[in-house]
Amino acid sequence: MLDKKIADMLNEQVNKEFYSAYLYLDFANYYADEGLDGFANWYQVQAQEERDHAMMMRRYLIDNGVRVTFGKIAKPDKTYKKHSDALDFGLEHEQFVSASIAEIYAAANEIKDFKTMQFLDWFVKEQGEEEKNAEDLIKKMKLFGGDAKGLYMLNQELAARVYAAPTNGPAM
Ligand code: FEO
């Protein structure tokens, strides 16, 4: 059985991960509307990964005897004035999620819940990768996104991203 506070934080994190998926689909909707189908694809794949994160946490809670409850998923409220805006929001959001996971990690550490810390290790690593991906996208956009040809090439590169279910992560 998990500590109540840790269970509640993880349950809350399930909602945050579903919201992440929702937010990234909103980015994808925007890019699709702008005719940037590669960017739309990149975020659609990202949304699938976020759903996986939610499902992993849900599974962990269930496997530890916790009744999972779902809260409302907030409406994404971003306004995109230029093509780089969603990329900036994406990095900001990943930093928020990393901080949120770090809080759960710290709470687990405080009560010596090593099992949860071990479970969260995968997410800590994953967040590092996701922040790096978001930073790389911003860099590429700054370098190449300024002219039509560069944007076209970048869009093509992002169109190649394919979803693959994680093979090394916690069970879903
Ligand atoms: Fe699941 Fe990108 O945080």
Residues whose N, C-alpha, C, O or C-beta is under 5 A from the ligand:
A	BS01	FEO	E17 E50 H53 V97 E130
